[in-house]
Amino acid sequence: MSKAFTNEDAATPDVVVPPRAKAPPPETPPVEQLREQGKARLGARVALEDEDGRRLEYALVASDEADPGSGRVSVESPLGRALLGKEEGDEVVVDRPRGRAEYMVVEVRF
């Protein structure tokens, strides 16, 4: 008879099954470290100045939360992709459907 059909492997008081160790969550930098680095990434608010000196501010969000009219730009959009990894003082060039736009990053905050 096969072991699969017997009770040889049944848990008894003599059998101790150790708990399975869970893998630790991936390490992500704490918000304080992100602030110190000052680099734009998902969740950041980025203030820009356009070529005409106008100040614009956007929150970098996931695509399902995007609403450009309300200042919420997807990190998958042309502007969002261009802003990722930028910090204060960096220039950003965005190729948009209606033409190229240049910005200066004024501030990155979380």
Wavefront OBJ file of the C-alpha trace (Angstrom):
o trace
v 0.000 0.000 0.000
v 1.228 3.501 -0.787
v 2.239 5.960 1.970
v -0.328 8.335 0.546
v -3.078 6.100 1.883
v -1.667 5.429 5.347
v -1.489 7.490 8.488
v 2.313 7.237 8.807
v 2.760 10.931 8.148
v -0.109 12.161 10.293
v 0.833 14.896 12.736
v 1.045 13.539 16.260
v 2.320 15.067 19.466
v 5.719 13.561 18.591
v 5.838 15.309 15.227
v 6.814 18.982 15.299
v 6.282 20.989 12.165
v 8.295 24.201 12.307
v 6.488 27.325 11.100
v 7.459 28.450 7.647
v 9.591 31.575 7.736
v 8.173 34.410 5.674
v 10.444 36.302 3.343
v 11.115 39.818 4.607
v 9.509 42.621 2.600
v 11.782 44.330 0.095
v 13.687 47.196 1.621
v 12.475 50.582 0.542
v 14.120 53.792 1.638
v 12.272 55.579 4.428
v 10.524 58.826 3.586
v 13.240 60.767 5.424
v 15.894 59.326 3.093
v 13.784 60.139 0.044
v 13.481 63.711 1.267
v 17.237 63.939 1.784
v 17.910 62.640 -1.729
v 15.368 65.096 -3.136
v 14.754 62.986 -6.236
v 11.342 62.828 -7.865
v 9.605 59.449 -7.715
v 6.122 58.044 -7.243
v 4.363 59.993 -4.482
v 6.458 63.148 -4.833
v 5.113 66.619 -5.485
v 7.241 68.429 -8.049
v 7.195 72.186 -8.638
v 8.323 73.271 -12.101
v 8.947 76.527 -13.882
v 8.156 76.617 -17.591
v 9.938 78.584 -20.321
v 7.709 81.616 -19.656
v 8.500 81.669 -15.930
v 5.150 80.228 -14.837
v 5.222 77.909 -11.852
v 3.429 74.556 -12.163
v 3.066 71.826 -9.563
v 2.322 68.153 -10.104
v 1.948 65.077 -7.921
v 3.491 61.931 -9.424
v 0.897 59.167 -9.124
v 0.071 55.718 -10.519
v -1.783 55.672 -13.833
v -5.150 54.811 -12.258
v -4.944 57.943 -10.040
v -3.895 60.383 -12.773
v -5.888 63.566 -13.345
v -3.695 66.165 -15.078
v -6.364 68.856 -14.707
v -6.040 68.471 -10.938
v -2.241 68.368 -11.002
v -1.941 64.568 -10.688
v 0.365 63.181 -13.402
v 0.977 59.491 -14.046
v 4.572 58.298 -13.794
v 3.862 56.531 -17.102
v 2.995 59.758 -18.949
v 5.651 61.624 -20.971
v 5.926 64.310 -18.275
v 5.926 61.777 -15.432
v 8.654 59.679 -17.065
v 10.739 62.807 -17.683
v 10.448 63.855 -14.023
v 11.450 60.524 -12.458
v 14.860 60.789 -10.801
v 15.116 64.557 -11.272
v 16.001 66.902 -8.432
v 15.909 70.614 -7.747
v 17.788 72.554 -10.406
v 17.504 69.883 -13.116
v 16.169 70.750 -16.543
v 13.398 68.584 -17.960
v 12.560 68.265 -21.645
v 9.240 66.665 -22.542
v 8.263 65.638 -26.060
v 4.505 66.111 -26.115
v 2.025 65.526 -28.918
v 1.654 69.300 -29.314
v 5.411 69.947 -29.235
v 8.457 69.984 -27.048
v 8.333 71.667 -23.625
v 11.201 72.578 -21.304
v 10.940 72.978 -17.552
v 13.213 73.656 -14.607
v 12.640 71.641 -11.434
v 12.127 74.186 -8.639
v 11.266 71.848 -5.753
v 10.701 68.169 -4.971
v 8.872 67.262 -1.766
v 7.093 64.300 -0.211
l 1 2 3 4 5 6 7 8 9 10 11 12 13 14 15 16 17 18 19 20 21 22 23 24 25 26 27 28 29 30 31 32 33 34 35 36 37 38 39 40 41 42 43 44 45 46 47 48 49 50 51 52 53 54 55 56 57 58 59 60 61 62 63 64 65 66 67 68 69 70 71 72 73 74 75 76 77 78 79 80 81 82 83 84 85 86 87 88 89 90 91 92 93 94 95 96 97 98 99 100 101 102 103 104 105 106 107 108 109 110
